[in-house]
Amino acid sequence: MLRQFCQSIKRLESGANISKLRPTTFYKQQRIFSRYYSCATDTKKSSFEEMKNACRDPIVWIDCEMTGLDVFKDTIIEICCIITDSKLNILDAQGFESVIYKPKSVLDSMNNWCIEHHGKSGLTKKVLNASSESKSLEKVEEALLEYIKKYVPLMGSAVLGGNTIHMDKFFMIREFPKVVDHLHYRVIDVSSISEICKRLNPELTKYQPRKKNCHTAKSDILESIGQLKWFSKYYLKSDKEVDFNAVVLGGTGIGKLALK
């Protein structure tokens, strides 16, 4: 297993696409290797350190502020990313946050809602004052991908998370394709959980955290993480709360298959 893990790292360092490698298999290799890490040479310590520090089943939370909601015409002007582990613990409180420069002509063509709210939050001014070089779309995409790879070095091992995250992903497919390609194709949409809860347990939804509607990318992400923590505590069952005997005896066959 140790040798297989080292081979996986060599493939990663050579630039090979190892997205087909099962993340669970890789992390098994990682745990075995970590026992021997102190005896490893320093020749490839930086790459080994990245693998050692990578969390299991991470969630890459992203929120974008756009000039509108037309995926064919509008564009991203602010993007924020915060990464959590599987237990929703934030790995870096500062996260990644950046505006993307756009000329005044683009911002003047926004709809009334965006003009009002982006102006009120100060985002419009930040975008106009940003450097057209260091805050270009290409530069911001490179910086975001580098940030994500610090915590998620293995392609395809992290899912994208957020509220109504499919809309952000629509824009990212066009403007941040390298970031989308690095993540798993599945997403965690907190708004979907909220909609399910509203239908199956409408009384409970009366007490769920309300959004403050600050309309900044970072505040929206922190609210989404907070919402999912709330649903995990009061609505979703943990493994300690599930009666697995009842699941197996439920007669659906799904439980039996899942426990194998």
N, C-alpha and C positions, 0 to 999 in steps of 0.2 A: 504493500500500500504506500509506503514511503517513497519507493522508486516511482510509482505511478504519479504521485503528487509532484515530484520533481520534474517528471516528464511534462506534466500539465503546465508548470511554470515556464519551462523552456519553450513550449509551443506558444504560450502567451507572449513571452519576450521576443520571439521571432516574428510576431505580428500575425500569426496564424489565427484564423477564425475558429474559435473553440466553443461557439455558441451551442453546438450540438452536445457538448459534454453536460451530463445531468448535474445540476447544482448540488443535489444531495450527495452524489458520488464525490464531487470535488471537495465538499466540506468534510466528508469522512476522511479523505486523504489529508486535508488541512489539519484536522484534530490530531491525527497520528504524527504528522510532521512537527507540530508545535512542541511535542515532548522532546524532540531531538534538536530543536532550534538553537539552543544555547551552545551546541557543539558544532554548529555549521560555520563555514568560513565566511569572511566578510566580502568575498568577491561579488556576490549578488545579494547582499544584505538588503538593499533598498527594495528590490522586488519581493523578496521573501517577507519583508516587514509589511508591505502592502497586503499580501495574502494573509498574513497572520492577523492583521488588524481588521480585515474585512468581516463585517457582521453577517449573520445568517438570516436569510429571507428578508432583506432590506426593502423598505418602501421609499421610493424617490418621489417626494411631494413637490409638485410644481404648480404654480399659478401664474397666469399671464394677464396683463392688462393690454387691451387692444384699442385700435382707433374705431372699432365697431365690431359687429358680429358677422359680417359678410366675409366668409373664408376665401372668396375669390378676389375681393377688392381691398379689404382692411388688412392691417398688419399689427404685429406685436410691438409695443413700445416699452414694456417693462416685463421682466421675468424674474421669478424668485424660486429658489430650490432649497428645501430642507429635507434631510435624510434621517429616517428613523430605523430602528431595528424592528423585529417582528412583534415586540411588546410595546411599540409606539414610543420608545425612549429616543429623544432627539440626540443625535450623535454630535452635532455641532450647532450650538445655539445661534451663532452668527449667521450660518447658512451662506447661500450665494444669492446676491441681489444685484440687479443691474438694469439700467434703462438702455434702450436702443435708440440711437440718434435718428431723428426724422426732421426734414426741413419744415419750415413754418407753413408752407403751402399744403403739406399733408395734414398737419394738425388743424388747420383752418377748415379743412373739408370734412372733419368729423361731424357726427350727428349731434343734435342738441344735448342729449344725455351725456355723451362723452365730453363735450366742451365744458359743460357745467361741472361734472364730478371730477374729471381729471384736472380741471383748473382749480377747483376747491381743495383738492388733496395736494396740490403743488407738483403733480406729475408732469403736466404740460411744460412748466418752466424748467424742470429737470431735463426733459428730453431736448428742449431747445438749447439749453446751456451745455449739453454733453458734447464731447469731442466727436467729430464725424469720423475720425480714424480709430481711436481706441474703443469707441462705443458703436462701431459699425456692427451690422448683423453678423458678419463672418467672425469678427473678433470676440463678440459676446458668446457665440456658439462654441468657439474653441475653448474659451475660459470656463464655460459651464460644463462642457464634457470633461475637461481636465479635473474640475472639482468633483464631479460625480465619480470618476475613476479612482479618486483617492479612497473612497469608501466602498465602491462597487467596481473592483478591477475586472471581474469576470462578466463578459458580455452575456446578457440574457438572464442574469441571476436576480435582478430587481424589477419590481413592477412599478408602474406609474400610479400615483395616488392623488386624489383631490376631490373637489366638489364639481359635479357636472364636468368631469375631467375630459370627456370625449371632445368637448368644444376646444379646450386648450390643445389637445392632441391634434385636432384637425389643422390648426394653425402651425403647430410644431412640425408636422409632416412636411409642410411646404418650406418653413423657415429654419427649423432646427432638425433636419433629417438625421444628422450624425448622432444626436442625443437620442432620438426615437429608436434608431437602429441599435443602440447600445443596451436599451432596456427590453424587458420581456414584452410580448405583444398583449398580455393581459393587463387590466387596470383594476384599481380599487376605487370605486365611485361611492363616496359617502352619501351623496344625494339619493342613490338607488336604495341604500339601506334605510334612509329616512322615509322614502316612499313606501317601502315594504312594511316598515313599522307602522306607518300611518294607516295602512289597510288592515294589518293583522292585530295591532294593539293601539288603536286610536287614542285611548285614554292616556297611555304613556307618553305619546308625542306632545301632549300639552305641557310636559315638564322638560322637554329637551332644550339644550342651550340655544338661545336665539342669536342670530348673526347681528353684529354691530354695524355691518355695511360701511366699513371704513374705505373700501374700494382701493386698497393697496395690496399688492401681490403677497407680501409677507404676512400681513394681518389676516388675509384670507386663508393662507396655508395653516397658520396657527389655530384659527377657528376650526378648520377641517379636522386637524389632528385632535383637537379638544372634543369635537363632536363624535369622532370614532371612539375615543376613550370612553365617552359617556354611553354610547351604544354597547360597547364591550362590557361595561360594568352593569348596566341595567336591562339590556335587551338580549344580547348574544350570550350564549352559555360557554363557559370555559370547560376544559377537559375534566376538571374536578367536579363540575356540576352535571355532567352528562351521565345518565344511567346506560352504560354500554350494553348491559344485559338486555335491557328493553329495546335497544337499537337492533341487536342481533335477532331478538325474538319478534321483531316487528313484522316480519314476513315479507318485506319489500325486496330483500336480497341485496339492497344497496349497502346496508350495514355490515352484512357478512363479508361482502367484497372489500369494503374499506378496512376491515380489521385484519385482513390477511397480510 
